[in-house]
Amino acid sequence: MCKKRLLWVSLLVPCSFISQATAYAGTPEDIVVISGSRVERSSFDLAAAIDVVDDARLGEAQMRVNLSEALMSVPGLVVSNRQNYAQDLQISSRGFGARSAFGVRGLRLISDGIPATMPDGQGQATTFNLDVASRIEVLRGPLAAIYGNHSGGVMQLLTKDGKGHPSVEVSVVSGSEGVGKIDVNAQGETAGISYVVDSSRFQTSGYREHSAARRETNFAKIAFVPWAKSKLTLVANRLIQDDTQDPLGVQWQTFLNNPRQAEIDSSDTQNPKRSFAERYNTRKSIHHAQFGLTYEQLMDTGRLRLSLYDGDRQVNQYQAFSKALQANASQSGGVVDFDRHFYGAEANWLHTAELAGGVLATTLGLEYARSSDRRQGFENFILAHYGVKGNLRRNEQDIVTSLDPYLQTEWVTGPWRVSAGLRRNQLDIQVRDYFLANGNDSGSLKYAKTTQFAGVLYKWNPELNLYASVARGMESPTLNELFYSGSGSGFNFNLRAAHNTQIEAGMKTILPGGARLNAAIFQVRSADELVVDTAVGGRTSYRNAASTLRQGMEVALDWSWRNGISARFSGTVLRAIYDETYGAIAAGNRLPGVPNTNWYGELAWHARDDSLDAGLELLASSKLYVEDSNKETAAPAYAIANFRVGARQYAGTWRFKEFLRINNLSDKTYVGSVIVGDTNRRFYEAALGRNWLLGVSAQMTFY
């Protein structure tokens, strides 16, 4: 009976308490997560590498626009700000996702229980609204296999619930490179209904030539209790990003001459000093809207959870493809225009029972997702005018459907926690070609695999847990990886899904004085790895390689001392190689876009009365290879330092906050990200030099 009561307590913990409990201090049990087990659990007792970025860290002197601000301290992750809002951040987890030309690949994104990743495995980090984030959970390793078609892990954002008296907050941020942002937020709880409403506008003139951007976001969340032991939550969000300029990558010598410069198009006879980006006016417009609903009902022996979502995404992108390249009848033009409608549902049932002196918790679920793209391609010229929409060159409908049942169980007895899971991944892709001038490219693909996970955790003592886990997973190609074959012609029906086997062992411990240490070692062996074939002018095609191997270690250490002083250190060592020769690529070559080491260190101070805080951050990364042969100039290693300071004041019903952040204190010139395998050798994307942010906010509470 006592064990059942403990389960009810864990199920009924409200989100507001969970967000407060994720600070890196105190007992092992006070960092609560839902990723992995799909129910509130102590991260200390989970047989997986998982980190939590709480709301305090999310708001620490940050603009709250890019995930790179929030996730730089998480081991195993590399989050690169490309200084290119047309292509989003470059995020990789244990080396998965580094090949992505845009968006997030190899990680499953979830927001408030609703997928932010499409059924094919492609996600967009811009759909994460950091202004309303309560915390972000980052799960890596074998346990992520039970979330489906991806390999690197799961990144789950949970937004704040409205609570207490109504309040309104206005925040303004200004900074280098024409950065400006204004955010208005209202929240509260009235008559049992909690609500959060947020609207923001961001803009920048850009660090690199032709990289200006403007973004508007809107968010609304309503939650209430329709009847006893239940909760209904409705979430809606919208993103508008019109004519975001794309500076493209540059060659190594161009980067050395001027890291801000875009690559010059020497073939431009009318203006030989004009860049490719300017000549073709490379840009992207995005309109994204999504609605989600989740319902939870507690019962005597468990919990029922249902979710539904529906959304639309329109993208219009102009690429740097010359008229000569598009002369081939098989080419699909230099303008991408698609309209996507997506929707899905998930149902799972958690049941608990006593078994052999312990407690068995079993989750049975079914997840359905579908996306339908009406995709068109146009020439990016009319006569001698470039960067304009010309003749139709591609017209098709692409439909992706997945229907995945899964079973997950955990048995707790004495010092042991044994967990296991199965998921049947099935992805169906249909292509209906309506542009028949270059042949009929219609067809279908199916990818299917049963992924499996097993893990065991042993509580050596109350301050030390040891664990090991193993999984077999699948990573199918995304639509974006299937759209083009190596020749630049139509849909690539020959790509196979990559399959992998992951193993991990780790320890989680509380050291004397309250320091917290997490460490893990891992290995991932993949067959039919998906790698870049060609990348030209913003368009990338892929192929299957032979075997690859990833072996690494992650460590995170947190201290808290007297007088408000704290420190955090995290690091990753990763050996990611081709394990077998394929073509001209030798066994032992490094996977491009994956650093061998990545380090973060922080020393911070926080006043006892919450009036002031300050911090010094250090980031370092080893060199990045840019293509498979490892012969082109690698992006060099770098180390930079950032400084932040914040202040808070309270006056009656008002709260005021200010912050100043200076990044890259030494004004180091370095490559922030790379475009893997670019055929024109335009691999390099420069990071910001020394830059600053200044923010102020005022919040009023209505009593």
PyMOL commands that set and color helices and strands:
alter all, ss='L'
color gray80, all
select helices_A, chain A and resi 2-12+15-20+28-30+43-45+55-58+67-70+125-127+130-132+142-147+252-257+276-279+325-327+479-482+562-564
alter helices_A, ss='H'
color red, helices_A
select strands_A, chain A and resi 32-33+41-42+49-54+77-80+90-93+104-105+107-111+114-115+122-123+133-140+153-159+167-175+179-190+193-204+213-224+230-245+283-299+302-318+335-355+358-378+381-382+385-386+392-413+416-433+443-461+464-475+498-510+516-527+530-536+539-544+548-560+565-578+597-606+612-621+638-651+654-663+671-674+684-686+691-701
alter strands_A, ss='S'
color yellow, strands_A
deselect
rebuild
show_as cartoon
